[in-house]
Amino acid sequence: MTTMSTLLIFAAAIVLMVVAIAQWRVHPFLAILGTAILLALLLGIPFTDIPDVIGKGFGSVMSGIALVIIFGTLIGSVLERTSGAVALARAVERVVGKRHPRLAMMLIGWIVSIPVFCDSGFVLVSPIGKSLAKRSGISPIPLMLALAAGLFASHVFIPPTPGPVAAAGMVGIENNLLLVIALGAIMSLLSLIPAYFFAGCVGKKVEPAESSTEGQASEGEYPCSATLAFLPIVLPIVLMALGSAATLVPLPDSLTTVLTFLGKPVIALIIALLSCLPLLMQTKMTSQFYDITQSSLKTAGPIIFITAAGGVLGAVVVASGFVDIIKESGEAFKALGVVFPFLIAAILKSAQGSSTVAITTTASMMGIFSDSGSMMNALGFSSPLAAALVVMAIGAGAMTVSHANDSYFWVVTGFGGIKARDGYRTMTLMTLIMGLTAIALIAIAAALLL
């Protein structure tokens, strides 16, 4: 099979997958898995080897990051159901809300979306923005756009949000989540700078819809402590930081062992989940923890299985010898650098709408950075730092752009009081600017650091 025919088959398979998800409404799990099997057949993997390739790809994801996704989702659900997310928002509003309402809403969104899905976060917090706009005597639209940007930025960049967590696992840095969190925090905050000014300049020119879907937040409705709400977010980051430091600083062996153990992402998130218990007790919701867990598993399940299907696609890419094609054309692809995974993720995001699907599918194609047969390795991304920057590039692509096929687009326009026809010149244009800003900064970082 020639290089050109292999590339055409691969491109056609990806187009078919996107069409299946976006137009034929096939579930992403089936679409990605079906594409992987079709590619295995077309690219000449022996029939007898295909079951093993599927099992290896599926199993590697399930054993690697499934628990991290589950615990991260469960922590987010607890913060959502106990109104801890709104308590966080109120705390930020008290600090910067009166003087800088737009900045307050952006920071609120950025913090809330680290544990809580951006869609849910917007529904929970948007009433605070409307209340703040009313008290400040300004249009709510700039505040709604600032909130949407803050939520979206951490959603695609910062673990334990499932997309970045899955991407980190699929490129082989699941034990370096602190690095991904640190880079994600930096890149997300930098991408918010143009969004802040965009929300102010464009938002004030947009007339609010006459009626919008109101959230259920109201003044004084949420009795939970902001300190207890912050604990499940801060604690795992501190534990992972101590775990990383223990490998760099000379310490007694026993202490190094304990800190390294506590710094493993799964253990850190289990401890973070336990730290949610005081919040549950304060809000008298311990009796509902079973129901919260049940609904969290229902939320995490599709994400895990889509990610695992992506793992199968990645395994097929490696087993089919497609990576050898990349190596043969190495200079052309290497010239793109981190822009290569960005473009793949951006195409997938724009075509089918889901940022999580775009992130996990792209990461699965890239493969493990330490695997000599992976696309990551073929493109020269062969270190943990390079892998983390690739995760950032994928996240930037997964925010480029939000439009009518994205559920978040409709949540923002519906609950934010933005007319649907104004959604493209507000939400869509803003996410395009954010994505392009982020990839430009990531490319500069890669040029300087790699």
C-alpha positions in Angstrom: 0.0 0.0 0.0 1.4 3.4 -1.0 1.9 6.3 1.3 -0.7 8.4 -0.5 -3.3 5.6 -0.4 -2.7 5.1 3.3 -3.2 8.8 4.0 -6.3 8.9 1.9 -7.8 5.9 3.7 -7.0 7.5 7.1 -8.5 10.8 6.1 -11.6 9.2 4.7 -12.1 7.2 7.8 -11.9 10.3 10.0 -14.4 12.1 7.8 -16.7 9.1 8.0 -16.5 9.2 11.8 -17.3 12.9 12.0 -20.2 12.5 9.6 -21.5 9.5 11.6 -21.5 11.6 14.8 -22.6 14.9 13.5 -25.0 14.0 10.7 -26.2 10.5 11.4 -26.4 10.9 15.1 -24.4 7.8 15.9 -23.1 7.7 19.4 -19.5 8.7 19.6 -18.5 5.4 21.3 -19.9 3.4 18.4 -18.6 5.8 15.7 -15.0 5.9 17.0 -14.9 2.1 17.7 -16.4 1.4 14.3 -13.9 3.7 12.6 -11.1 1.9 14.4 -12.2 -1.5 13.2 -12.8 -0.2 9.7 -9.3 1.3 9.6 -7.8 -2.0 10.9 -9.4 -3.9 8.0 -8.5 -1.3 5.3 -4.9 -0.8 6.5 -4.2 -4.5 6.4 -4.0 -5.6 10.1 -4.4 -9.4 10.0 -7.8 -10.6 11.1 -6.4 -12.7 13.8 -4.6 -9.7 15.4 -7.6 -7.3 15.4 -9.3 -8.6 18.6 -6.0 -8.3 20.5 -5.5 -4.8 19.2 -9.0 -3.8 20.3 -8.5 -5.4 23.7 -5.2 -3.8 24.2 -6.4 -0.3 23.2 -9.6 -0.5 25.3 -7.9 -2.0 28.3 -5.1 0.4 28.5 -7.5 3.3 28.9 -9.7 1.6 31.4 -6.7 0.6 33.6 -5.0 4.0 33.2 -7.4 6.9 33.7 -11.0 5.5 34.2 -10.8 5.9 38.0 -9.4 9.4 37.8 -12.4 10.4 35.5 -14.9 8.8 37.9 -13.5 10.5 41.1 -13.1 13.8 39.3 -16.7 13.6 38.1 -18.0 12.6 41.5 -16.2 15.5 43.2 -17.8 17.9 40.7 -21.2 16.4 41.3 -20.9 16.8 45.1 -20.0 20.5 44.6 -22.8 21.0 42.2 -25.5 19.2 44.3 -24.5 20.8 47.6 -24.3 24.2 46.0 -20.6 24.3 46.8 -20.0 25.6 43.3 -22.2 28.6 44.0 -20.5 29.2 47.3 -17.2 29.4 45.4 -18.8 31.9 43.1 -20.2 34.0 46.0 -16.7 34.1 47.6 -15.1 35.4 44.4 -17.9 37.9 43.9 -17.4 39.3 47.4 -13.7 39.9 46.7 -13.8 41.5 43.2 -17.4 41.7 42.2 -18.4 45.3 43.0 -15.4 47.0 41.4 -14.8 44.6 38.6 -17.9 42.6 37.9 -16.7 41.2 34.5 -13.4 40.0 36.0 -15.4 38.5 38.9 -17.6 36.4 36.6 -14.6 35.3 34.5 -12.7 34.1 37.6 -15.8 32.5 39.0 -16.3 30.5 35.8 -12.6 29.6 35.7 -12.7 28.2 39.3 -16.1 26.5 39.1 -15.3 24.6 35.9 -12.2 22.9 37.3 -14.4 20.3 39.0 -17.9 21.0 37.4 -18.8 20.6 33.8 -19.1 24.0 32.0 -22.7 23.4 31.0 -23.8 22.8 34.6 -21.5 25.5 35.9 -23.2 28.1 33.6 -26.7 27.1 34.7 -25.7 27.3 38.3 -23.7 30.5 38.3 -25.4 32.7 35.6 -28.1 34.0 38.0 -25.3 35.4 40.1 -24.1 37.3 37.1 -27.5 38.7 36.3 -27.9 39.7 40.0 -24.5 41.4 39.9 -25.3 43.2 36.6 -28.6 44.5 38.1 -26.9 45.8 41.2 -24.1 47.4 39.1 -26.6 48.9 36.6 -24.9 47.4 33.6 -25.9 45.0 30.8 -25.7 41.4 31.8 -24.3 40.3 28.4 -20.7 41.2 29.0 -20.9 39.3 32.3 -22.5 36.3 30.7 -19.8 36.1 28.0 -17.0 36.5 30.6 -18.5 33.7 32.6 -18.8 31.5 29.5 -15.2 32.1 28.7 -13.9 31.4 32.2 -15.9 28.1 32.3 -14.8 27.0 28.9 -11.1 27.7 29.4 -10.7 25.5 32.5 -13.0 22.9 30.9 -10.6 22.1 28.1 -7.3 22.7 29.8 -7.3 21.8 33.5 -7.7 18.4 35.2 -9.7 16.9 36.9 -12.1 17.9 34.1 -12.5 14.6 32.2 -11.2 15.8 28.8 -7.8 16.9 29.9 -7.5 14.0 32.3 -8.2 11.5 29.5 -5.8 13.3 27.1 -3.0 13.2 29.8 -3.6 9.4 30.2 -3.7 8.7 26.5 -0.3 10.5 25.8 1.3 8.8 28.8 1.5 11.4 31.5 -1.3 10.3 33.8 1.2 10.4 36.7 2.3 13.9 35.8 -1.1 15.5 36.2 0.4 18.3 38.3 2.4 19.4 35.2 -0.8 19.4 33.1 -2.6 21.3 35.8 0.1 24.0 36.0 0.4 24.4 32.2 -3.4 24.3 31.9 -3.8 27.0 34.5 -1.3 29.2 32.7 -2.6 28.7 29.2 -6.2 29.0 30.2 -5.7 32.3 32.1 -3.7 33.8 29.2 -6.4 32.8 26.7 -8.9 34.6 28.8 -7.1 38.0 28.4 -8.5 38.7 24.9 -11.8 37.1 25.9 -12.1 39.7 28.8 -11.7 42.6 26.4 -13.9 41.0 23.8 -16.7 40.4 26.3 -16.5 44.1 27.3 -16.3 45.5 23.8 -18.7 43.3 21.9 -21.0 42.3 24.8 -22.1 45.9 25.5 -23.2 46.2 21.8 -25.5 43.2 22.1 -29.1 43.6 23.2 -30.3 41.1 25.8 -33.1 38.8 24.7 -36.5 39.9 26.1 -36.8 36.7 28.0 -34.2 34.1 29.0 -34.2 30.9 31.0 -33.5 31.8 34.6 -31.4 29.7 36.9 -32.6 28.9 40.4 -30.0 30.7 42.4 -31.1 33.5 44.8 -29.5 35.6 47.5 -28.9 33.7 50.7 -30.0 30.4 49.3 -26.7 28.5 49.7 -25.6 28.0 53.3 -22.5 25.9 52.6 -19.0 27.1 53.5 -16.7 28.4 50.6 -13.7 27.0 52.5 -15.2 23.5 52.5 -16.1 24.0 48.8 -12.5 25.0 48.0 -11.0 22.0 49.8 -11.7 19.3 47.2 -10.1 21.5 44.5 -7.0 22.6 46.4 -6.2 19.4 48.3 -5.4 17.1 45.3 -3.3 19.8 43.8 -1.3 20.1 47.0 -0.9 16.4 47.4 0.3 16.0 43.8 2.7 18.9 44.3 4.1 17.2 47.4 4.4 13.9 45.6 6.4 15.6 42.8 8.6 17.4 45.3 9.4 14.2 47.1 11.1 12.8 44.0 13.3 15.9 43.7 14.2 16.8 47.3 16.3 14.5 49.5 14.0 13.1 52.2 13.9 10.0 54.4 12.9 7.0 52.3 9.7 6.4 54.4 8.5 10.0 53.9 9.3 9.9 50.2 7.3 6.7 49.9 4.3 8.2 51.7 4.3 11.5 49.8 4.8 9.7 46.4 1.8 7.4 47.2 -0.4 10.3 48.3 0.6 12.3 45.2 -0.6 9.6 42.7 -3.6 11.2 40.9 -6.0 8.4 41.9 -5.1 8.5 45.6 -5.1 12.3 45.6 -8.6 12.4 44.1 -9.9 9.7 46.6 -8.6 11.9 49.4 -10.2 14.9 47.8 -13.5 13.0 47.6 -13.3 12.2 51.3 -12.8 15.9 52.0 -16.2 16.4 50.5 -17.8 14.7 53.5 -17.8 17.8 55.7 -19.6 19.7 52.9 -22.2 17.0 52.6 -22.7 17.0 56.4 -22.9 20.8 56.6 -25.6 20.8 53.9 -27.4 17.8 55.4 -27.0 15.8 52.2 -25.1 12.8 53.4 -28.3 10.7 52.9 -28.2 11.7 49.2 -24.6 10.6 48.6 -25.7 7.3 47.1 -27.9 9.1 44.5 -25.1 11.6 43.8 -22.7 8.7 43.2 -25.2 6.9 41.0 -25.8 10.0 38.8 -22.0 10.7 38.7 -21.4 7.2 37.4 -24.0 7.7 34.7 -22.2 10.9 33.7 -18.7 9.4 33.8 -19.6 6.2 32.0 -20.1 7.6 28.5 -16.9 9.7 28.9 -14.9 6.6 29.9 -16.3 4.5 27.1 -15.7 7.2 24.5 -12.2 7.6 25.8 -11.7 3.8 25.7 -12.9 3.7 22.1 -10.4 6.4 21.3 -7.8 4.1 22.9 -8.8 1.4 20.4 -8.4 3.9 17.5 -4.9 4.8 18.8 -3.9 1.2 19.1 -5.1 0.6 15.5 -3.1 3.6 14.3 0.1 2.1 15.8 -0.6 -1.5 14.8 -1.4 -0.6 11.2 2.0 1.0 10.5 0.4 4.4 9.9 3.1 6.0 12.2 5.7 4.8 9.7 4.0 7.0 7.1 4.3 9.9 9.5 8.0 9.2 10.0 8.6 9.0 6.3 7.0 12.5 5.9 8.5 13.5 9.2 9.9 16.9 8.3 6.6 18.1 6.8 4.6 17.1 9.9 7.3 18.2 12.3 7.3 21.7 10.8 3.7 22.0 12.1 4.8 21.1 15.7 2.0 21.4 18.2 -0.2 23.0 15.6 -0.7 19.5 14.1 -2.8 18.1 17.1 -4.4 21.5 17.4 -5.7 21.3 13.8 -7.1 17.8 14.3 -8.9 18.7 17.5 -10.2 21.9 16.0 -11.6 20.1 12.9 -13.3 17.5 15.2 -14.7 20.1 17.5 -16.1 22.3 14.8 -17.6 19.3 13.0 -19.3 17.5 15.8 -19.6 19.9 18.7 -18.3 18.0 21.7 -15.0 19.3 23.2 -14.5 16.1 25.2 -14.9 13.9 22.0 -12.5 16.2 20.2 -9.9 15.9 23.0 -10.1 12.2 23.5 -10.2 11.3 19.8 -7.2 13.5 19.0 -5.2 12.3 22.0 -5.9 8.7 21.0 -4.4 9.3 17.6 -1.3 10.9 19.1 -0.5 7.9 21.4 1.9 7.4 24.2 5.0 9.8 24.1 7.4 7.0 25.3 6.2 4.5 22.7 8.6 4.4 19.7 5.7 3.4 17.5 3.4 6.3 18.4 2.6 9.4 16.4 3.8 11.4 19.3 7.3 9.9 19.0 7.3 10.2 15.2 6.6 13.9 15.5 9.4 14.4 18.1 7.2 14.8 21.2 9.2 12.3 23.3 9.3 13.9 26.8 6.8 14.5 29.5 6.9 18.3 28.9 6.4 17.8 25.2 3.5 15.5 25.9 1.9 18.1 28.3 2.2 20.8 25.6 0.5 18.5 23.2 -2.3 18.1 25.7 -2.5 21.9 25.8 -2.6 22.1 22.0 -5.4 19.6 21.9 -7.3 21.6 24.5 -6.9 24.7 22.4 -8.3 22.9 19.4 -11.2 21.6 21.4 -12.4 25.2 22.1 -12.2 26.2 18.4 -15.1 26.8 18.0 -18.4 26.6 19.8 -21.4 27.0 17.5 -24.8 25.6 16.9 -23.8 21.9 17.1 -22.4 22.4 20.6 -24.7 22.0 23.6 -22.7 24.6 25.5 -23.5 27.2 22.8 -27.2 26.8 23.5 -26.7 26.8 27.3 -24.9 30.1 27.1 -27.3 31.8 24.7 -30.4 30.4 26.4 -29.4 31.0 30.1 -27.3 34.0 29.3 -30.1 35.9 27.6 -28.3 36.1 24.3 -30.4 36.0 21.1 -29.6 32.9 19.0 -28.7 35.0 16.0 -26.2 36.9 18.2 -24.6 33.7 19.4 -22.2 33.5 16.4 -20.8 37.0 16.8 -20.4 36.6 20.5 -19.9 33.0 21.7 -18.5 31.6 18.4 -16.2 34.5 17.7 -15.0 34.6 21.3 -14.0 30.9 21.4 -12.2 31.3 18.0 -10.1 34.2 19.5 -9.4 32.1 22.6 -8.4 29.1 20.7 -6.1 30.9 18.3 -4.6 32.9 21.2 -3.9 29.7 23.1 -2.3 27.8 20.3 -0.1 30.8 19.5 1.2 30.9 23.1 1.6 27.1 23.2 3.6 27.1 19.9 5.9 29.8 21.4 6.3 27.8 24.6 7.1 24.7 22.6 9.7 26.6 20.5 11.4 27.9 23.7 11.2 24.8 25.9 11.5 21.8 23.5 
